[in-house]
Amino acid sequence: MTGSVDPFDVIVLGGGAAGSWAAFHAARTGANVAVIAKGLAGRAGATVSSGGRIAVCGETLVDELGLDADPTDSKEKFFRNILDGGSHLGDPFLARAVVDGVGAELRILQDEGVQFPVTPGGVGRGPGSSVRTPGPDLQRAINRLAVRAGVRFWEDFHAVELLRDDAGPSGVIGVDRNSGTVETIAAKAIVVATGGTSSNWLKRDTPEELAGDGQAMALRAGAELIDADFMQFLPCCVLHPQLWRGQQFTWRILGPQGGIHARLLNRHGERFMARWSPDKMEFASSDLVSLAVAAEITEGRGSPGGGVYLSWAHLPRALLNDVPLWHEQVRPGWNWQGYELQGLMDILFAEGAIEVAPVAHCSLGGIRIDGTGATRVGGLFACGEATGGLHGIDRLQGTALAQALVQGRASGLSAADHARGRASVSTGSYADARDRILAPLRREDGLTPHEVRERLVTLTDAVLGPRRIAAELDEALATVRDIRENALPRLACRTRDPRFNRDWSDALECDSASLAIEAMILSARSRAEPASDDLRWNGIVSLRDDGLAHERHLIGSETI
Ligand SMILES: Cc1cc2nc3c(=O)[nH]c(=O)nc-3n(C[C@H](O)[C@H](O)[C@H](O)COP(=O)(O)OP(=O)(O)OC[C@H]3O[C@@H](n4cnc5c(N)ncnc54)[C@H](O)[C@@H]3O)c2cc1C
């Protein structure tokens, strides 16, 4: 596709589950829709690498999908579980929408031939039921439906800034990586579905393109972020050996989440969970384990690689050897979800323990929306992991994909509706935006974008892990503001060829990521206030003339 003159009715930024599902629903109403994706749609982003578990209660499975499930696993329980899981910091309206809406979305996928084996709740799975279809299969089915509904895909397009005319958002400007040109794409309504912010962490299990571009674009356009600091960490992913870095198999299958009594030890061999949760020990909630592990590491009792030890040394080897004989998800030869893990098991058997640490997994805070997917900016909608407010401080397994589907539908339909009420879109040259985007490519001398990106990632990893300390956040806020003020204007690409120019992408990501990181630090700093033991508020960040501002909104006191 080349630069458009005629506006689309709807453009969706992001081609993961949420974005492509939004586009599918918008196109089904007859709207002219395009998905703009930074990578290849459906082959980049978190969805395609996900485990594909989708939370849905037994009542819905029986009533709406005709599947064999526990009907006493009711919608009401599912709703309560979502709110309890997030310590009641999530929005009940958004939670209700997921509970009531996910069945209809799964039904569309079921009619498309997607198989949904049912998994009841239980040890390590969290409460309630879920269905599971591998991430790549889910994404493929969604894309197939979107293409059939007439959605056009503009891939390898790095969206940078939203455009606006007198009537509101009017399109997007960004880099077509293929041609290396700066293009504008006009639209009557826009859906932001660019995923989370997790690639701003060094230790993560997510792909690299999730820098927070959508959150930054939305902020600049006048939308708000809610609880930007909320990030779900997986407590104990492999840190070392490097080959399996980020892998959660040992915790999820061979650890407490799999019902196996592995032990967490610090460098002194102490089972430190005894200090945090003497009753539950390693079976404590994920956020408490993440916090405990982070504390061991930051207080200097961690392993040389910067983690702690997960140990099976107290268990007979036969017990572990037998896991593939009974575990429904592990195949002989230690194959799990397509990973060949024999090498990791060899190390585990030889050494009895491996080094693990919390990794960033899924953004829980993000663009503030209502149940229709609307932000406070008319014509700008959002869905999926780019948004915040649904989960609260933690989330149940499978709810992120349920969210992507339900919010995808809502935002797609709302955007199509908005577009129908808008006659036209003004187009312009947007020379200033174009110059800003091209600046790092044109600059002769300056800072290497990759190095500044590394500084940002190192900073985030250090202060926005599971454990947040006020003084460190203050220092980090000053650092990120300094980077924004003094480093960004000096970014200079080392190579001038604009096509698939990694330096250029890094430079553009430095800009959006640094704004998203500043918002996260501001939010986290407010929550780290020693005086506030009442956590019953959401943190709202907006961009004002003098920079980012943070406010606390008591839960339920404000509508968008
Ligand atoms: C390893 C792993 C396993 C998981 N397993 C599960 C699970 O079993 N169940 C569950 O519920 N959740 C799971 N999650 C979380 C879940 O997968 C995600 O929350 C969900 O897929 C997010 O979907 P999304 O469409 O919002 O974003 P994504 O799928 O991340 O898609 C974002 C899209 O935006 C694009 N994009 C980003 N920036 C730009 C830009 N500037 N311009 C244009 N495009 C842009 C990306 O290229 C991508 O296409 C898992 C996550 C991971 C990492």
The ligand as an ORCA input file, in Angstrom:
! r2SCAN-3c Opt
* xyz 0 1
  C       4.993    -15.101     26.424
  C       3.614    -14.559     26.656
  C       2.570    -15.421     26.946
  C       1.288    -14.911     27.184
  N       0.274    -15.789     27.403
  C      -0.981    -15.296     27.599
  C      -2.084    -16.186     27.770
  O      -1.945    -17.417     27.695
  N      -3.316    -15.641     28.006
  C      -3.523    -14.284     28.080
  O      -4.650    -13.847     28.314
  N      -2.490    -13.427     27.877
  C      -1.251    -13.902     27.634
  N      -0.223    -13.015     27.433
  C      -0.554    -11.585     27.304
  C      -1.266    -11.356     25.960
  O      -0.657    -12.169     24.978
  C      -1.213     -9.904     25.518
  O      -1.684     -9.066     26.548
  C      -2.085     -9.685     24.281
  O      -1.715    -10.596     23.265
  C      -1.939     -8.260     23.790
  O      -2.592     -8.134     22.581
  P      -2.574     -6.728     21.846
  O      -3.212     -6.928     20.526
  O      -3.120     -5.698     22.753
  O      -1.024     -6.380     21.645
  P       0.087     -7.167     20.822
  O      -0.300     -8.544     20.470
  O       1.355     -6.986     21.574
  O       0.160     -6.361     19.456
  C       0.677     -5.045     19.407
  C       0.807     -4.657     17.951
  O       1.134     -3.274     17.870
  C       2.177     -3.108     16.933
  N       2.853     -1.830     17.210
  C       3.544     -1.450     18.319
  N       4.010     -0.190     18.153
  C       3.594      0.229     16.920
  C       3.764      1.417     16.165
  N       4.463      2.457     16.631
  N       3.220      1.484     14.925
  C       2.512      0.449     14.412
  N       2.317     -0.708     15.091
  C       2.844     -0.807     16.324
  C       3.018     -4.363     17.114
  O       3.877     -4.575     16.026
  C       1.896     -5.401     17.202
  O       1.403     -5.696     15.913
  C       1.054    -13.505     27.161
  C       2.100    -12.636     26.868
  C       3.365    -13.153     26.602
  C       4.462    -12.200     26.254
*
